[in-house]
Amino acid sequence: MPGDIETMTTNGHHDMPTTKPLPPQTGTTAQAAAAAHQTNGTTKPTSVLHANLNSPPPKIVSAQGNYLTTSTGTQIFDATGGAAVSCLGHNHPHVKKAIIDQLDTVEYTYSPFFTTDTSEKLAERLTKSTDGQMSKAFIVSSGSEAIEAALKLARQYFVEKGEPQRTRFIAREQSYHGNTLGALGVGGHKARRKIYEPLLNENVSFVSPPYPYRGMRDGESEEAYAQRLGEELEAEFQRVGPGNVCAFVAETMSGLTLGAVPPPKTYLSTMKSICTKHGALLILDEVMSGMGRTGTLHAWTQDSVVPHLQTVAKGLGAGYQPIGALLVHRDVVDVLSKGTGSFVHSQTYQGHPVACAAACAVQEVVEREGLMENVRALAPVLEKLLRERLGGHKNVGNIRGRGFMWGIELVADKPTKTPFPASKKLAATIHATGLRPEYGISLLPGGGVADGIDGDVIMLAPAYNITREDVEVIVERTARVVEGVLGG
Ligand SMILES: Cc1ncc(COP(=O)(O)O)c(C=O)c1O
């Protein structure tokens, strides 16, 4: 990688290469940076604290369906809906109308004072979608806020049950639950935690994530692997004192920090049974994997493991409004309603009526247009084409995923699975290259998948309403970008 491209240190989400004007030269990073600079279409100073302070990203001036248009006229296929958010694509008329209608009714109410039809409707839709297992929804404005609420509710639940000694959380390495301090504290991604470590909670410990590509032994079955991970969790409960643990926190399907890894068979049930044995709660983070991303509205239904607390966000509002939610199992609700009767936590924009209206409309579209069926029908096509087109590439170590959430892990050496060093910023370079007009695709880059520092992954998370032709476009463009950066 040419050394004259400055690259950022790890930021909150992705390592992005800077896009300073470059002297003419060859090399993939140089081309990528130059292209991103071109698509930016502005050299004006900016007051925005961008992810990269010295180089703003391309500016989007319009969006329709799967396509984003930059200020320089480049059409980009949005194969990731930003950070796995825009699950209906862009500019959906039904959602836009619902937002306007809500603005005409009431734009904001403070939820402890007043409720609204839209927040009631959304909470009812969410709880019904779990078959009533989760009996209440606490609606917030982001995934991180949903996690903060989950951690606090877990703690309050035990205080009300008369077990105030339970203060500990067990989470997983290479996990991500958000960037607010509480959420970052249960996140196991070393690079994202690094500089904030002195500010993070000390009541959290970490166990290995399920990661078959690197963690499963030769000849080991998924069930045996899950059992081994269960033994590790059991040992951690014993180490910190089983009666001191509030909850085990896990993404039902790992997001960007591990790169779209589905849980191995029996993994979730094994983990839940250990939590149950010790009277601790299971918190499943479905901020990325939930609300349809894996082909069912809730990812846990595919493994028949019901959490005590569940977070959702991205696909809930599809990016039309910032919204997330904490879903609470009826057993947890019971303890609170028979106890103090109130959750000691609230936020100004909780249950925001316009956000709820948008989310209701998004969920209506998902249901009315049969989008879960579409995801389930096209997921095998996406998988097959990805494997055919990219599986044989010398640097594609592993392709995994479920539904419309796929990760392509890139390695320097396939037989030894040696990752590229983080300093190469390979995934970020692939992302920047994809934005060039001749490629025209937005891919989601992740770093640190191998060990929290090294290891690159490219994630795909297209809209639920794409067609088979769109799948072909995504695979072909993704493959061309990978080949463009790493060679054929
Ligand atoms: C699994 C998971 N949890 C939590 C979050 C945090 O959500 P937000 O960025 O909306 O705060 C994310 C965001 O990427 C996520 O993927």
The ligand as an SDF file (V2000), in Angstrom:
LIG
                    3D

 16 16  0  0  0  0  0  0  0  0999 V2000
  -25.1580   -5.1050   16.8010 C   0  0  0  0  0  0  0  0  0  0  0  0
  -25.1740   -3.6210   17.0160 C   0  0  0  0  0  0  0  0  0  0  0  0
  -25.5490   -3.1360   18.2110 N   0  0  0  0  0  0  0  0  0  0  0  0
  -25.6030   -1.8160   18.4540 C   0  0  0  0  0  0  0  0  0  0  0  0
  -25.2660   -0.8970   17.4800 C   0  0  0  0  0  0  0  0  0  0  0  0
  -25.3150    0.5730   17.7840 C   0  0  0  0  0  0  0  0  0  0  0  0
  -26.3610    1.1830   17.1010 O   0  0  0  0  0  0  0  0  0  0  0  0
  -26.3340    2.7530   16.8220 P   0  0  0  0  0  0  0  0  0  0  0  0
  -25.1760    3.0310   15.9300 O   0  0  0  0  0  0  0  0  0  0  0  0
  -27.6760    3.0260   16.1940 O   0  0  0  0  0  0  0  0  0  0  0  0
  -26.2100    3.4360   18.1360 O   0  0  0  0  0  0  0  0  0  0  0  0
  -24.8730   -1.3540   16.2220 C   0  0  0  0  0  0  0  0  0  0  0  0
  -24.4990   -0.4140   15.1540 C   0  0  0  0  0  0  0  0  0  0  0  0
  -23.8570   -0.7150   14.1900 O   0  0  0  0  0  0  0  0  0  0  0  0
  -24.8280   -2.7550   15.9800 C   0  0  0  0  0  0  0  0  0  0  0  0
  -24.4630   -3.2590   14.7940 O   0  0  0  0  0  0  0  0  0  0  0  0
  1  2  1  0
  2  3  1  0
  2 15  2  0
  3  4  2  0
  4  5  1  0
  5  6  1  0
  5 12  2  0
  6  7  1  0
  7  8  1  0
  8  9  2  0
  8 10  1  0
  8 11  1  0
 12 13  1  0
 12 15  1  0
 13 14  2  0
 15 16  1  0
M  END
$$$$
